[in-house]
Amino acid sequence: MSEPRYPFVHLEVATDDVELATDRFWELGAAGVEERDESTMNGSSGPGRTLLVASFADEESAQSVAAEVGGEVQVIVGDAWRDAWKEHFQITPIGDRLLLRPSWREVPADAGERIVLTIDPGGAFGSGLHESTRLVLRVIEETVKGGEAILDVGCGSGILAVAALLLGAERAYGVDVEDNAVPTTLENAENNGVADRIGASTDDVRTVDGAWDLVLANIQAPILIDLAEPIMARVAPQGTLVLSGILAGQEDEVAAAFQPMTSVVTADGEWRAITLRHG
């Protein structure tokens, strides 16, 4: 019996063109599209560039799309590739209190008093390795004092909401447009012992009720700008909003969309996070 074959189209674009190129892949029948920057394993060629990896049902479709968009087809044979990336996911301290542990690695004996955050990203974004995620985790560590209600917009693996709960938040709710984000978030919550304090759904943020003490949104800058009004409306009067997924040079435009909230920008490499508060 022959091994399965998985065809992908690789296309490197300017990071500013990612949204347009991704939309085109979906229009041409992609089953999924992954984004990789220069910090990602087998990623883009350098800063300001993003490698898009689009999967297709068969090689004929992949070849046709590659010819149209100017990409390159790569075919992976067999299933071993599914776990190859795990070798690059190591136990990582983040900030002063967190220790990020992939679910397939043992807790180290020298973990000390750090709070162990166990994550299996599954098919959802949010391993904690990306700069945009690390930025938010650091702000969460500084912000959560205990008892907060957390809303995670674009929750992915649930890593941000779960971290907030481990640091003392009372409850959390995550929303994401990707169906696989919901079971992944709930599984990671279970693995960290906080499943009774979190919920997740594919609901639109506009339909989420209530005012939240800490609202997190690690998404792309254009989406943040489009959703600025409903996201701001979910932040409690004395609450905090943390935005990430923002490249250097985009922070002023994003912050302007969230006025009159006041903002502080933090950086990690070419990525930026913005912490905002009312007044």
Buried (B, 14 or more C-beta within 10 A) or exposed (E): EEEEEBBBBBBBBEBBEBBEBBEBBEEBEBBBBBBBBBBBEEBBEEEBBBBBBBBBEEEEBBBBBBEEBEBEBBEBEEEEEEEEBBEEBEBBEBBEBBBBBBBEEEEEEEEEEBBBBBBBBBEBBBBBBBBBBBBBBBBBBBBBEEEBBBBBBBBBBBBBBBBBBBBEBBBBBBBBEBEBBBBBBBBBBEBBEBBEBBBBBEBEBEEBEEBBBBBBBBBBBBBBBEBBEBBBEBBBEEBBBBBBBBBEEBBEEBBEBBEEBEBEBBEBBBBBBBBBBBE
